[in-house]
């Protein structure tokens, strides 16, 4: 049976760890750490089936070399407590072949981590002890577009609930602090540039690993499945077994019983009996449900049909507001194959969305048509008075004032058109013919849309009215008879 396991941890320099040492051990290689000069040699380590480095888009190609990648990480992280890498450990399904498990691990790592911008050092281990697994070392720092290391976090101003910056207050004076240049000081906070350290990511990664595992198991015709949730979250009444560990596993493999092995064997017996009892309980509950299942409540359509067929407003459901209203609502529902009030609301919502889309299209055509008409108007002014304005520019400054007064209207229209085109980023080589052609096409398209819009608006108005009537009917039908009688008497007195 396939076993689910995914764990995540941080490799931190503050805890005496080294990214180079971790990479050398998991890959079974010999690598020198340039940060402290220590050489880590794990070439005699067995069980490493495969190791490779997967790079994101902006990573330098030379980082495909393990020595270069992790020494670069050690170099860029300056602090004594730096987080150097994140490790993900996953159990691989024993039911799959080594090649299938490698493809599974590679696809998971690429889609979950590498595509997010992380470098991933993937190492697959199998000592033929029934525990194939993979280690994934991930970088914690993003890359810039220039293929250099980016920052993990940046400084930003802290803001209050209204979006205003928070001042730094001097406790001695109660006033806002100022620096040596007499500039006001504001509270600053560190903001992470990505969500890689979000605690909720682990749950997402666990779920993603479970999903892709099950995909590969199904693709290779393996019946067993895995689930990233605990037994409690799966509502499975089962006791989890304890972790044996390497020593106990080897002893059990050679026929030597261990304390943990005995515990797991006892748990297996208890779980088997629990599953048998649970299956009997579930079967009994299903039979009881069938025996005592309540009758389904009548739908709105059935209620209205019964009232209309009886012709008696006092029978079964008491008074309703208007018999004609019930007939209209029922007719609309039968026409559209609707039996429930919720289905009626969905139908009205569907018509409303179609109506809104057509209305927005009409508004777009109207706005664009208005803009094109203004383009054409200003373009005609521009072309009509362009030569006049050129003459005005060539006249000597002493005579310009007189020329301007004599041709004020034309020059003003040209200058206004010139400003209009500048504000709308329209170049002087515009084409009025193209605008007019577009305007004609818009008119045709608007006509087509309006022919759909007019009947749909009428249909929406009717559907909305039907929905309101149905709500009134439901309200009347749900009232207690005494209350309905009181309401009827009150309406008569009001008249």
C-alpha positions in Angstrom: 0.0 0.0 0.0 1.4 3.4 -0.9 2.5 5.5 2.1 2.1 9.2 2.3 4.9 11.3 3.8 6.0 14.9 3.2 8.0 17.0 5.7 9.6 20.4 5.5 12.4 22.0 7.5 14.8 25.0 7.3 18.6 24.6 7.1 19.9 27.5 9.1 23.4 28.7 9.8 22.2 29.8 13.2 21.6 26.1 14.1 25.1 25.2 13.0 23.9 23.8 9.6 25.5 24.3 6.2 23.8 24.2 2.8 26.9 22.8 1.2 27.1 20.0 3.8 23.4 19.2 3.3 23.8 19.1 -0.5 27.0 16.9 -0.4 25.3 14.4 2.0 22.1 14.1 0.0 23.9 13.8 -3.3 26.7 11.5 -2.0 29.4 13.9 -3.3 32.5 15.7 -2.0 32.1 19.5 -1.9 34.2 22.2 -0.1 32.4 25.0 1.6 34.2 28.2 0.6 32.5 30.1 3.5 34.3 28.2 6.3 36.8 26.1 4.3 35.4 22.7 5.4 35.3 19.9 2.9 32.3 17.5 3.2 33.0 14.1 1.7 30.1 11.7 1.4 31.3 9.8 -1.7 31.1 6.5 0.2 27.4 7.0 1.0 25.2 4.4 -0.8 21.6 4.4 -1.9 21.7 7.6 -4.1 19.8 6.6 -7.2 19.7 10.0 -8.9 20.6 13.6 -8.3 20.0 16.7 -10.4 19.5 20.5 -10.1 16.4 22.1 -11.6 16.7 25.9 -12.3 14.0 28.5 -12.6 13.8 31.0 -15.5 16.1 33.8 -14.1 18.8 31.6 -12.5 22.3 31.7 -14.0 23.0 28.5 -16.0 26.2 27.8 -14.1 24.0 27.1 -11.0 23.2 23.7 -12.5 26.6 22.7 -10.9 26.0 21.7 -7.2 29.3 23.2 -6.0 28.6 26.6 -7.7 25.0 26.8 -6.6 25.4 26.1 -2.8 28.6 28.0 -2.4 26.9 31.0 -4.0 24.1 30.6 -1.4 26.7 30.5 1.4 28.4 33.6 0.0 25.2 35.7 -0.5 23.9 35.0 3.0 26.0 37.2 5.3 24.2 36.9 8.7 25.3 34.3 11.3 21.7 33.1 11.6 20.8 33.1 7.9 18.3 30.7 6.5 20.3 29.0 3.8 17.9 26.5 2.3 14.6 24.7 2.8 14.4 20.9 2.6 11.4 18.9 1.5 11.5 15.1 2.2 8.9 12.9 0.4 8.2 9.2 0.4 7.9 7.6 -3.1 5.3 5.0 -3.8 6.8 1.5 -3.6 4.2 0.3 -6.2 5.9 2.5 -8.9 9.2 1.7 -10.7 12.4 3.8 -10.1 11.8 5.6 -13.5 8.2 6.3 -12.7 9.1 7.6 -9.2 11.8 9.9 -10.7 9.3 11.4 -13.2 6.8 11.8 -10.4 9.3 13.6 -8.1 10.6 15.8 -10.9 7.2 16.9 -12.0 6.1 17.7 -8.4 9.3 19.7 -7.7 9.1 21.6 -11.0 5.4 22.6 -10.8 5.4 23.3 -7.0 8.8 25.0 -6.5 10.9 25.7 -9.6 8.0 27.4 -11.4 7.7 29.8 -8.4 11.4 30.9 -8.8 13.3 28.5 -6.5 16.4 26.4 -7.4 15.8 22.8 -6.5 18.4 20.2 -5.8 16.6 16.8 -6.2 18.2 13.6 -4.8 16.4 10.2 -4.9 17.4 7.6 -2.4 16.6 3.9 -2.2 18.6 1.3 -0.2 16.2 -1.5 -1.2 14.7 -1.5 2.3 11.2 -0.7 1.1 11.6 3.0 1.8 12.3 4.8 -1.5 12.2 8.6 -0.9 13.5 11.9 -2.2 15.2 14.9 -0.7 14.7 18.4 -2.2 16.9 21.3 -1.2 15.4 24.7 -2.2 16.9 28.1 -2.3 15.2 30.8 -0.1 16.2 33.9 -2.1 14.6 35.0 -5.4 16.5 36.1 -8.6 16.5 39.4 -10.4 15.8 39.6 -14.1 19.6 40.2 -14.5 20.1 36.7 -13.2 21.6 37.9 -9.9 20.4 37.1 -6.4 17.5 39.3 -5.3 16.5 40.4 -1.7 14.4 38.4 0.7 12.7 41.4 2.2 12.6 45.1 1.9 11.9 48.1 4.2 8.6 49.9 3.9 6.5 52.4 5.8 4.1 51.0 8.4 0.5 52.3 7.8 -2.6 52.4 10.0 -6.0 51.1 9.1 -6.7 54.2 7.0 -3.5 53.8 5.0 -1.6 56.7 6.7 2.0 56.4 7.7 2.6 55.9 11.4 5.0 58.5 13.0 7.8 57.6 15.4 7.0 59.3 18.7 9.7 60.5 21.1 8.5 59.2 24.6 10.3 62.1 26.3 8.5 64.9 24.4 5.5 63.1 23.0 6.3 64.7 19.6 7.3 63.0 16.4 11.0 62.2 16.1 13.2 64.0 13.6 16.6 63.0 12.2 19.8 65.1 12.0 18.5 66.9 8.9 15.3 67.8 10.8 13.2 65.4 8.7 10.3 63.6 10.3 10.8 60.0 11.1 8.2 57.2 10.4 7.8 53.7 11.6 9.3 51.2 9.2 8.6 47.4 8.8 10.2 44.6 6.9 8.1 43.2 4.0 8.9 39.9 2.4 9.2 40.1 -1.4 7.4 36.7 -1.9 5.2 34.2 0.1 7.7 31.4 0.2 7.9 31.6 4.1 4.1 31.6 4.5 3.2 28.8 7.0 0.2 27.9 5.0 2.4 26.8 2.1 3.2 23.5 3.8 -0.4 22.4 3.7 -0.6 23.4 0.0 2.6 21.4 -0.8 1.2 18.4 1.1 -2.0 18.5 -0.8 -0.1 19.0 -4.2 2.1 16.0 -3.4 -0.9 13.8 -2.6 -2.7 14.9 -5.8 0.2 14.2 -8.1 1.0 10.9 -6.4 -2.6 9.7 -7.0 -2.4 10.8 -10.6 0.7 8.7 -11.2 -0.8 5.7 -9.3 -3.9 5.9 -11.4 -2.0 6.4 -14.6 0.1 3.3 -13.9 -3.0 1.2 -13.0 -2.2 1.0 -9.2 -5.3 0.8 -7.1 -4.0 2.2 -3.8 -4.2 6.0 -3.1 -2.6 8.4 -0.6 -4.2 11.2 1.4 -2.3 14.2 2.8 -4.9 14.6 5.6 -4.6 12.9 9.1 -7.0 10.1 10.0 -8.9 12.6 12.2 -9.4 15.0 9.3 -10.5 12.2 7.1 -13.0 11.1 9.8 -11.4 7.7 9.9 -11.6 5.9 13.2 -8.1 4.5 13.1 -5.1 4.6 15.3 -1.9 5.7 13.5 1.1 3.5 13.8 4.4 4.7 15.3 7.5 5.4 13.3 10.0 2.5 13.5 13.2 4.3 12.7 16.2 2.9 10.9 17.5 0.6 13.6 14.1 -1.0 14.4 13.3 -1.4 10.7 16.5 -3.4 10.2 15.9 -5.6 13.2 12.3 -6.3 12.1 13.6 -7.1 8.6 15.9 -9.8 10.1 13.1 -11.4 12.2 14.0 -9.7 15.5 10.9 -8.3 17.2 11.2 -4.8 18.6 9.0 -2.9 21.1 7.8 -0.5 18.4 7.1 -3.3 16.1 5.0 -5.0 18.7 3.1 -1.8 19.2 2.4 -1.5 15.5 1.2 -5.1 15.3 -1.2 -4.5 18.2 -2.5 -1.3 16.5 -3.0 -3.2 13.3 -5.3 -5.8 15.1 -7.2 -3.0 16.8 -7.7 -1.1 13.6 -9.0 -4.2 11.8 -11.6 -4.8 14.4 -12.5 -1.1 14.5 -13.1 -1.1 10.7 -15.3 -4.2 10.9 -17.4 -2.6 13.7 -17.5 0.7 11.8 -18.8 -1.0 8.6 -21.6 -2.7 10.5 -22.5 0.7 12.1 -22.6 2.4 8.7 -24.8 -0.3 7.2 -27.2 0.0 10.1 -27.3 3.8 9.8 -28.1 3.5 6.1 -31.0 1.1 6.8 -32.4 3.4 9.5 -32.2 6.4 7.1 -34.2 4.5 4.5 -36.8 3.5 7.0 -37.3 6.9 8.6 -36.5 9.2 5.7 -38.9 12.2 5.8 -41.0 12.9 2.7 -39.5 15.5 0.5 -41.2 18.9 0.9 -43.4 20.0 -2.0 -41.8 22.4 -4.5 -43.2 25.8 -5.2 -44.5 24.6 -8.5 -46.3 21.7 -6.9 -47.9 24.0 -4.3 -49.1 26.5 -6.9 -50.4 23.7 -9.1 -52.4 22.2 -6.2 -53.9 25.6 -5.4 -54.9 26.4 -9.0 -56.4 23.0 -9.6 -58.5 23.1 -6.4 -59.7 26.6 -7.1 -60.1 27.1 -3.3 -57.8 29.7 -1.7 -58.6 28.3 1.8 -57.7 24.7 1.1 -54.3 23.3 2.3 -52.2 26.4 2.2 -54.6 29.2 3.3 -55.0 32.5 1.6 -52.6 33.8 -1.0 -52.3 37.3 -2.3 -53.7 36.9 -5.8 -54.8 33.8 -7.8 -53.8 35.5 -11.1 -50.3 36.1 -9.6 -50.0 32.4 -8.9 -51.0 31.5 -12.4 -48.5 33.9 -14.0 -45.7 32.6 -11.8 -46.6 28.9 -12.5 -46.8 29.6 -16.2 -43.4 31.2 -16.3 -41.9 28.3 -14.3 -43.5 25.6 -16.5 -42.3 27.4 -19.7 -38.7 27.4 -18.5 -38.8 23.9 -16.8 -38.5 25.3 -13.3 -39.9 23.7 -10.2 -38.0 25.4 -7.3 -37.8 28.9 -6.1 -34.0 28.7 -6.2 -34.1 27.6 -9.8 -36.4 30.7 -10.5 -33.8 33.0 -8.9 -31.0 31.4 -11.0 -33.0 31.8 -14.2 -33.7 35.5 -13.5 -30.0 36.0 -12.7 -29.1 34.4 -16.0 -31.4 36.7 -18.0 -30.1 39.7 -16.0 -26.5 38.8 -16.9 -27.3 38.6 -20.6 -29.2 41.9 -20.3 -26.3 43.6 -18.5 -23.8 42.3 -21.2 -25.8 43.8 -24.0 -26.3 47.0 -22.1 -22.6 47.4 -21.6 -22.0 46.7 -25.3 -24.4 49.5 -26.2 -22.7 51.8 -23.8 -19.4 51.0 -25.3 -20.7 51.7 -28.8 -22.2 55.0 -27.7 -19.0 56.2 -26.0 -16.9 55.2 -28.9 -19.3 56.8 -31.4 -19.2 60.0 -29.4 -15.4 60.0 -29.3 -15.2 59.4 -33.0 -17.6 62.2 -33.8 -15.5 64.5 -31.7 -12.3 63.3 -33.5 -13.9 64.0 -36.9 -15.1 67.5 -35.8 -11.8 68.5 -34.5 -10.0 66.9 -37.5 -12.1 68.9 -39.9 -11.3 72.2 -38.0 -7.6 71.2 -38.0 -7.4 70.6 -41.8 -9.6 73.6 -42.7 -7.5 76.1 -40.8 -4.1 74.5 -41.0 -2.9 76.7 -43.9 -4.2 79.8 -42.2 -2.3 79.0 -39.0 0.9 78.3 -41.1 0.5 81.8 -42.7 0.1 83.3 -39.2 3.3 81.7 -38.1 5.3 83.1 -41.0 4.1 86.7 -40.5 6.5 89.0 -38.8 5.8 89.5 -35.0 4.7 93.2 -35.5 2.0 92.2 -38.0 0.9 89.0 -36.2 -1.5 90.8 -33.8 -3.5 92.4 -36.6 -3.6 89.2 -38.6 -4.8 87.3 -35.5 -7.6 89.7 -34.9 -8.8 89.5 -38.5 -8.8 85.7 -38.4 -9.5 85.1 -34.7 -12.2 82.4 -35.2 -10.2 80.2 -37.6 -7.0 80.4 -35.6 -8.8 79.7 -32.3 -10.5 76.6 -33.8 -7.1 75.4 -35.1 -5.4 75.9 -31.7 -8.2 74.1 -29.9 -8.0 71.2 -32.3 -4.2 71.1 -31.9 -4.6 70.9 -28.0 -7.3 68.2 -28.4 -5.1 65.9 -30.4 -2.2 66.5 -28.1 -4.3 65.6 -25.0 -5.6 62.4 -26.8 -2.1 61.4 -28.1 -3.3 61.6 -31.8 -0.6 62.2 -34.3 -0.9 64.9 -37.1 -1.1 62.2 -39.8 -4.6 61.1 -38.6 -7.2 59.9 -41.1 -10.7 61.4 -41.0 -11.8 58.8 -43.6 -10.8 55.9 -41.2 -12.7 57.5 -38.3 -15.9 57.9 -40.5 -15.5 54.3 -41.7 -15.2 53.0 -38.1 -18.2 55.1 -37.1 -20.4 53.6 -39.9 -19.3 50.1 -38.7 -20.2 50.9 -35.1 -23.6 52.1 -36.1 -24.3 48.8 -37.9 -23.0 46.7 -34.9 -25.0 48.8 -32.5 -28.1 48.2 -34.5 -27.6 44.5 -34.3 -27.0 44.6 -30.5 -30.0 46.8 -30.0 -32.3 44.4 -31.8 -31.3 41.8 -29.3 -31.3 44.2 -26.4 -34.9 45.5 -26.7 -36.7 42.1 -26.4 -34.3 40.9 -23.8 -35.0 44.0 -21.6 -38.7 43.3 -21.9 -38.0 39.6 -20.9 -35.8 40.7 -17.9 -38.5 43.1 -16.7 -41.1 40.3 -16.9 -38.8 37.8 -15.2 -37.9 40.2 -12.4 -41.6 40.9 -11.9 -42.3 37.1 -11.7 -39.5 36.7 -9.2 -41.0 39.4 -6.9 -44.4 37.8 -7.2 -43.0 34.4 -6.3 -41.3 35.9 -3.2 -44.7 37.4 -2.1 -46.4 34.0 -2.7 -43.7 32.2 -0.7 -44.1 34.7 2.2 -47.8 34.3 2.2 -47.6 30.5 2.1 -45.2 30.4 5.0 -47.3 32.5 7.3 -49.4 30.9 10.0 -53.1 30.8 9.2 -54.0 33.1 12.1 -51.5 35.7 11.1 -52.7 35.5 7.4 -56.3 36.1 8.6 -55.1 39.1 10.7 -53.3 40.5 7.7 -56.4 40.1 5.5 -58.6 41.9 8.0 -56.0 44.7 8.3 -55.9 45.1 4.5 -59.7 45.3 4.4 -59.8 48.0 7.1 -57.1 49.9 5.3 -59.3 50.1 2.2 
